[in-house]
């Protein structure tokens, strides 16, 4: 595995702030890791500004049935305003919703990043590596006898 | 103000009707929030009633005389501020909407009065920031 090695070079994990890197234990799922990442987006033109200024109503997420293993199709689409309201409706049935990422945490990360930029402590360097152009997820295919 | 009663019962009185006593003898409107019977016949029931303190005390005395172990349940959610990162996973599993995120700051909030000690939030919390003081 090449990627973790490079990731290690970019940011040594042990130097990360425990506030933004947390071990999780999710009941019925297992262990996981929560990572808070701040990405500064330079507003270079009107188009980028418009895309950055979208509201919750304009951000969509899919409703998926995770009991379907392979070739899963989205059942419906909801925007973030609907999801944040706490309830969505699917086929006449009300479903309670909540996030698994922290908006409060995201704002803290953004504020800290802004603070670095304002103080001139945030410096740019050349890309360490390119994001993979081709990537795919391995589906969990149901085993049949 | 609602009072929550925690009533422990055992094999000997598992068939007894706590609700009937509260209704017929004390003219109360009990709301059963939780009832759990274990394999050995013992169990726990949480009942919410609206009554003055004297009536609550009388209820407890009467139930205890029948072999139940009744007590006022003064529980609330204990929230560890240092562990919680306000992800919100606990909000959708809470049956009484006791837990919610602040509309403006998106921080964890709870009004413990409506908690029914179902423990759903404790299981849902990925950083184990929630517990009950019972």
Interface residues (C-beta under 8 A of the other chain):
Chain A: X22 X24 X25 X26 X27 X32 X34 X86 X96 X97 X98 X99 X100 X101 X102 X103 X104 X105 X107
Chain B: X85 X86 X87 X88 X89 X90 X91 X92 X93 X100 X101 X105 X106 X107 X123 X124 X126 X127 X128
